[in-house]
Amino acid sequence: DVQLVQSGAEVKKPGESLKISCKGSGYNFTIYWIGWVRQMPGKGLEWMAIIYPGNSDTRYSPSFRGQVTISADKSLNTAYVQWSSLKASDTAMYYCTTGDGYAWGQGTRVTVSS
Amino acid sequence: DVVMTQSPLSLAVTLGQPASISCRSSRTLVFSDGNTHLNWFHQRPGQSPRRLMYKVSNRDSGVPDRFSASGSGTDFTLKISRVEAEDVGVYYCMQGAHWPATFGPGTKVEI
């Protein structure tokens, strides 16, 4: 079975950095796009960025370019998204998903508050 | 970005009765591979989204056959033939033909 397992919930202060992870199993991680989707409290789903782990080709949604960095370590079957300086508006649930939306992680809740 | 719209945004349904959700895109969703990349997702409260349908009308494994979908070009529909209690939640359409992929605003289905 294809599985995506994300890192645990985070509570951070504005200005802090953060890197969350998503480990894939049950499929060839290298040859499928994997990406991150944001869901702000009570809101809908927004694609942030995707990466092809085989060659690290990346695509960013214009709304998120410069705000986050996506990466992947194919030796660990793990994708990441990171922030260098969090804002309160980054408070949300973050999901990793395969590029076609077939499989989803359980979500990582990020809370940014002073 | 391709704008996805859905109607209705909220739907009160009766158990055993049919339901239908419409999704419209601002551009045609035919990809360079010749396929139309329109997917449907269901999200129950407190859960991750789950893909129900891919490439317009293909049902994912384990999805009950009371779910069906159709459409072409810019107009798409998801239908539930007989609503069950487990069908409550929010339904999203998503286009994957043009990056960034975009979701519709969601349709909240309540019994």
Interface residues (C-beta under 8 A of the other chain):
Chain A: V37 G44 L45 E46 W47 I50 R59 Y60 S61 P62 S63 Y95 T97 G99 D100 G101 Y102 W104 G105 Q106 G107
Chain B: D1 N39 F41 Q43 S48 P49 R50 R51 Y54 D60 V90 Y92 M94 G96 W99 P100 A101 T102 F103 G104 P105 G106
